[in-house]
């Protein structure tokens, strides 16, 4: 009587490798898109923190801070970094900041520039939030 050896044939192994490769090629773009969406939280958090710091600055100085004092230590500035925590966005205050208004923008940098839906986030003194895609047109999915 012949004995059977337990194991996997080369054909079976190639079928499994092919199935895993197909699943990976389907899953990776979705995962990359998910990562880009999760990084948007950094921009929103940074801009909301900046808006709160601007209101605090306004209470003390009776004017909003301009871009030049973004990273200066308080009380001369807001004491906030010009980039988000992990560096996915750069933060800037528009030059028009004065005693009545300000506008701040978070712009995607590095690998985050692949996020075509939400390239920039903006918030102003009234709390109005907006975003634009990489083409420069308004995007409604970013602040959701």
PyMOL commands that set and color helices and strands:
alter all, ss='L'
color gray80, all
select helices_A, chain A and resi 10-61+67-69+110-114
alter helices_A, ss='H'
color red, helices_A
select strands_A, chain A and resi 89-93+103-108+120-124+129-132
alter strands_A, ss='S'
color yellow, strands_A
deselect
rebuild
show_as cartoon
